[in-house]
């Protein structure tokens, strides 16, 4: 099990290092398209080499990955279709042809369509090189390649990700960087296929980087966090899958989505925080309202009387009691025993000065 | 010719043609609203609904499974909206997140069913067909469901035709003459999810979105008039599904869904060439 986990974590890191750039460039659905259409590359290459372990399969897949992107860019550049629609046309076509080829010609080969979608990480340790699982070696190599790509071109990648126009003015070859990114993405997803399947590959690319992007603004930290979050998701998912004896890839994808939802709810500017802030503001507003009420109606026994004030604020007894007690404990107001009305204390008066800018 | 009149062929062909025709109409509206990739995401996300419906009912009755898919389609859409409205994550990324998360859940549930002794008695072999679709499993009861829902959806389209068109092309004007845009949005979305849930069994979770998108792209090459586009898309979808089913019957090993998609895409590529040639002549 340890080796399976190791393979998965390495996969998540190899994908995760490119993830932030893909997410930020709004290429997320392209990975979806890629991960389906590279199947055609695998199928076509397999016709020629008849060997599932050949490197040519990787190359074939990468070619079709790039072809998908080039083809859909071509269609949208010629204004034949919109960009999204172009993707929606190209990848189903490639995927369909691939399914037809596979179901028709390779009935008895390991290249099962179910396998391609969901993979089976449990088989990963059976294929070995240098006494290590083969997929571990491949994914680790890809991780290093992707890492060095990001490190070497970090500045250019950063500029071209956030400011396409500026990078063009600077003479950065935007298209070249874009296509290198696409090629690396295709190769990585194909290599990851065998052990984790197409769906988890998309998840590895997008979900951890989306979570990381919510938690930090700095691109460097986003990348580092993506790697950490990807690894955590993978470990949690694998343990749950082992415990209940269910699909590892499916569980990790699901956990990754949950992780994003949690990040949305609990990050510093997240939904929960916003709701709490709103409640706080509402409460502060009510407290200030009482202070101003008392200030405006100085010593009016009717407006400020202990039992009558709630009518003049037009609040329920519970609500006014709640806020009045809060103000009393904060020493902002006090009860005048003789006339039994509320009065502003020194602290309350200071707050009034602040509020009304006196 | 003998083949064309055989019962099996007719059942499958009629069902796919009805499905493709009505999906094409709904698809046109969705594409014009810029929701073409949402269909793909919802198509994948409806899968856990099917497995869950099976787990609850212990039956593979297509009607229950469809309801499951429908409910999960709506949940998936809600989550997509939740993510893109409440965070800085783009719609694009939230589509991918929901797609993988929900499909992953579906696979989790499916493997749970496979490994669980409670479900040993019940027949479960059909669950896999919902991923890639399998028109050869279509039965008469499926045709009834498809026809009823398609007619329902198409008549909704006819009934609200003016509202739909205005809502898509000129929201402000639609609002000013008292059309409830939000209601129309919801109706359109529900229709799309209905078509996806109905189509899952035949074309599968992965390719269902192309039934929505491709006919519209094809029709767009020939006309800019919405009525013509709808009509051309409808005809093209029906023709392609007939051809696709025919191919899959004639050539052994061709799956139906992919064959239809290949025919559709092929026609669309031809339409691009047609448009370029015509453009040069004018």
Interface residues (C-beta under 8 A of the other chain):
Chain A: X23 X26 X27 X28 X29 X31 X32 X36 X75 X80 X81 X82 X84 X85 X87 X88 X89 X92 X93 X95 X96 X97 X99 X100 X103 X104 X105 X107 X113 X114 X117 X118 X199 X200 X202 X203 X205 X206 X207 X210 X213 X214 X241 X244 X245 X246 X247 X249 X250 X251 X252 X253 X254 X256 X257 X258 X260 X261 X263 X264 X270 X271
Chain B: X31 X34 X36 X37 X39 X40 X44 X79 X82 X83 X86 X87 X88 X89 X90 X92 X93 X94 X95 X96 X97 X98 X99 X100 X101 X102 X103 X104 X105 X106 X107 X108 X110 X111 X112 X115 X128 X131 X132 X206 X207 X209 X210 X213 X214 X216 X217 X220 X221 X251 X252 X253 X254 X255 X257 X258 X259 X261 X262 X265 X268 X272 X275
